[in-house]
Amino acid sequence: MGKGGLEDVVAAESAICAVDGTEGRLIYHGYDIHDLAEHSTFEEVIHLLWYGHLPSKEELNTLTKALKTNRRVPDDVIKAMKQFPKDALPMEVLRTTVSMLSMYDADAEDNNREANIRKAIRLTAQLPTLVAYWDLVRNGKEIVIPREDGSLAANFLYMLSGGKEPDEVSVKSLDIALILHADHELNASTFAARVAAATLTDMHSAITAGICALKGPLHGGANQEVIKMLIAMGSLANVESHLDKMFEKHEKVMGFGHRVYKTEDPRASHLRKMSEELGKRAGDTKWFDMSYKIEQIVKADKGLNPNVDFYSASVYYMLGIPNDLYTPIFAVSRMSGWAAHVLEQYANNRLIRPRAEYIGEMDLKYVDIDKRSFSHSAT
Ligand code: ACO
């Protein structure tokens, strides 16, 4: 038995993404995340992840056109959303509606690569619509028909705001955040998606499995916990005492630590910079200043670095995005990576079925229910 949690276990071969936890490097299909964050767009990165190369102009046009024209979701899904309890968590709604989409997808049960690419395009285009729609529906607002122009990031902000044109800085900031979150090797949600795909179940099922795993606070759910913590602290003056109390209670500081990175998470450096810049643009760097102070203290006291979820919280907050949409936005981006991994799994599939080391009892004799003693507690 290893260290637990499959730490350091290599469970698949993949050409999609490399994570170097010692050097703090993240590579998508050979390209450094710093280069991609600086120069590319989310749509280009989607192409890179699915097809293994950066697109030509023509390839990019074809993919973006397909992504733009597949943004609508079936009316039945919208009707169902309107029936959901208004306090349903956005991740619950996303999990349920993505699963629901398969019932309306003509390719749902077709597992050849072309059909799976079509489904990957539809799902990538539809996830932002689902996330924005739930925020509109729960707030009793009219839904906004997705536009067939603009980037995925621009259209998402447009729908979320109820139909207002987003500003360029917000669109660019979200686009970079989407690039940074797009893939990360065998993280928990991608592994879940690959395990599901390896049974040769359909793309929607595999993506739903990914969403379920992303929701947890040890994974994608951490970004929402970070903003809760920042809001609870309230001001720079309270950071130290708040952290002291957390340390006393041995509570984890959300947005810190990583299973693979033992140094700075390369995604965090971009998000830190964006957090500061967005603060300066708003004329109030409070959330950045607090985050930066938390980083200094957690580094000094615990030796832990911020991960992708830490500074993304203040970035999304300054973009005016509702707090409980942070993890769904992670899903909007990671959808591209999940799809890439599901396609890769299907292309060279073998059922993923590890073993467990049995540590329970053996050779117990069956006792009739009337004769059982209840001296030990049920487990
Ligand atoms: N705050 C305080 N202490 C921490 C933190 C943290 N954020 N992270 C790890 N530690 C401590 C643990 O308490 C443990 O200490 P111990 O050995 O004294 O018990 C030690 O560091 C090792 O931690 P593990 O939880 O065993 O490390 P693991 O590799 O299993 O976990 C994880 C990695 C889940 C990311 C962890 O660091 C954590 O819980 N962080 C907070 C949640 C978070 O930010 N998740 C997002 C990760 S990035 C992503 O999924 C997109």
Residues whose N, C-alpha, C, O or C-beta is under 5 A from the ligand:
A	BS01	ACO	P217 L218 H219 G220 A222 E251 K252 V253 M254 G255 F256 G257 H258 R259 N307 D309
